[in-house]
């Protein structure tokens, strides 16, 4: 396996190269409704890996597919996902957690007693 950089910018360049190779911008591959459908499909494949007890490698591959789709959506929608990530993490770190039905939940808990 080739060594690859783990920097966000290098990963984004790789996803951009994939989009460019297949001309996603001009062939419908960056249409947001389509991308949401693809992400939902990948979530189904992730669910299948978990519920059917597939090997961790299969799960990792499906999660990587979802990550690549999310990164591609960053490109398609011209977002700044790296900044959005850190802004959201800052908010999440300020939140309290609660146990709900035996599982931890971190949320704003709006309209909840």
Buried (B, 14 or more C-beta within 10 A) or exposed (E): EEEEEEEEEEBBEBBBEBBEEEEBEEEEBBEEEEBEEBBEEBBEBBEEBEEEEBEEEBBEBBBEBBEBBBBBBBBBEEEEBEEEEEEEEEEEEEEEEEEEEEEEEEEEEEEEE
